Amino acid sequence: MTSQGYIRTLSVIHKGLIIGPTLLGILFYAIAEKETLGYSLDDSPWIYVVPSTSFGGILLGELIFRKAIKDFPKTALLRHKVKRHHSASVIRYILIEIPIFLGVFVFMATNNLTFLVIVSIAVFYLILIKPKKENIEKSLNLNRLERLQFQRPNEFF
């Protein structure tokens, strides 16, 4: 695999995970009738579940991501580091994605725009963690030789 191919693959996964719930949210908003904004504490348990799962998904995703890429042996090959980074990134994206879909479907069921606001914040966070070469290099803590190898877009590792 090359660094260019790796970043492209991760970017396609990332964009797909953003586009899917965004389009679904737009569709559900377009067909919704009598939307409301706000909540009543007596109304529904969803007002607790959606924000807490969104926040929990972001925190858990970050925790797992950081733990997965933290401890590499000095002798680990670049391809092993990149494979682990890929797995950790996908897990992080999915842990953010699941509460996003939950919020979209709860909006569909309740027509309460509060859930779309929560979903929008989580989608915005997902956009912020877009895979970039610089961020990958930094998170993997590459040595000088690995960084040079990773910066050559068509070199296999």
HELIX and SHEET records of a PDB file:
HELIX    1   1 SER A    3  ILE A   31  1                                  29    
HELIX    2   2 TRP A   46  LYS A   70  1                                  25    
HELIX    3   3 LEU A   78  THR A  110  1                                  33    
HELIX    4   4 LEU A  113  LEU A  128  1                                  16    
HELIX    5   5 LYS A  133  LEU A  140  1                                   8    
HELIX    6   6 ARG A  144  GLN A  151  1                                   8    
END                                                                             
